[in-house]
């Protein structure tokens, strides 16, 4: 299983790189540098234009991810078709990565329509989620029929909140709302701005969700620390469960960095220098929280309440 697991990890890495490059495409306004699809002006090697190559590189990396998912799918069907915990995530990734490619084409053909841009980002995060689930299931299959503890439900809820925040952030970019308010922490000089447009509403919502996610992660970190103490007192806490505590701590650190990058976006007027890492860190937060939720489900039990 080690080579299989390594291929899954490579696919996760490529997925994270693809998301970051997608942020560069948006931040540099390169989304329509190649108006046709999948080639660029009918050529597989486009002219020496920076914007064309940013967009074309995004497509090339997407093609690499597609090939990796195909390899994982065929490998799973041939060797592990009887393991449902592997078959489900890999087929989910296969379906989603093809839907993602179609959405990429639709985004270009529809001139970067905001709803399609948001869906494209959401699909990218869903592909990443399937691959992370696959990576966990390789070594720690789910326990069928086990009741959910409050901690497990909380960890899943916080990961879901991170996913929603990413979708909202993607829509903020898609509708051009990133710089509706350029001051921080106030918005237009007040903490409670008057909202009269869709752009203002999504900008405010994105900021509110950022702080909501931060406090939700702090709550989760406190709960896992309490669960660890209870497990240690009962003699049921194992060394491998340290990840249940570490991952929320990492997520909290990343969210602090992310808020800083959000402020930097305002100061830089949404420059690619800050926008690209902002989206990359968002994908890391999603990955860390999802991984934490999956491991919390696998590694904690009755002492997690």
C-alpha positions, 0 to 999 in steps of 0.5 A: 500500500505504500506506493499507492499512499505515496501517489495519493499524497502526490495528487494532494500536493498537485491539487494544492499547487493547482489551487494556488496557481488558480489564485494567480490567474485571478489576481493577474486577470489572466483568466481570459488570456487564452479565450479558447479551451483547452488549447491557447489560441489553438496552440498547445505551446502559446506565444511568449506572453506572461498572462497566457502562460499563467493561464496555460500553466494552470491548465497544464497542472490541471491536466497533471492532476487529471492523469493522477486521479485517473491512475488512482482510479484504475489502480483502485479498481484493479487492486482494491475494488472490494475496499469501499472506503477507497473506492468511494473517495477515488470515484468521487475525485474522478467525477469531480475532477472531470466536472472541474475541467468542464467548469474551467471551460465554462468559466472561459466561455462565459467570460468569468461569470462570478457564479461559475468562478465560485463553483470552479473554486468550490469544486477544486476544494471538493477534489482536494477533500476527496483526496484527503479522505482517500489518504486517511482511509488508506491507513485508517478505514472508517468505523461503520455504524459508530455514533458521533460524539459532540467533539466529532460533530464539532470538528466536522462543523468547523471544517464545513464552515471553512469550506463555506468561507472559501466559497464566499471568498471566491464569490467576493473575488468573482463579483469584484468586491475585494476592495469595497471597504479598504479599511480594517478592522472597520468598514467605511469607518464603522463596524456596522456599515450600511449594506446597499449592494451585493458587493458590500454584503459579500465583503462584510460576510467574508470578514464576519466569517473569517472571525467566526471561523477563528473563534470556532477553531479556538473552541475546537482546540479547547475541546480537543485539549479537554478530550485529551485530558479526559482520555489520559485520565481514563488511560485511553489516550494514545500517542497517535491521537496527538494529531487530534490536538495538533491540527486545530492548533495549526489551523488557528495559526494559519487563520491568523496568517490568513487574516493578516494576508486579508489585510495585506490584500487591502493595502496592496489593492488586491495585488497578486503578491498577496492574493495568491498566498491568500487563496493558497493558505485558504486551501491549507486551512481547509485541508488541515481542518478536514484532516483534523475532522477525519482523524477526530472521527477515527481516533476519538471515542467516548471520552471526546465529549 
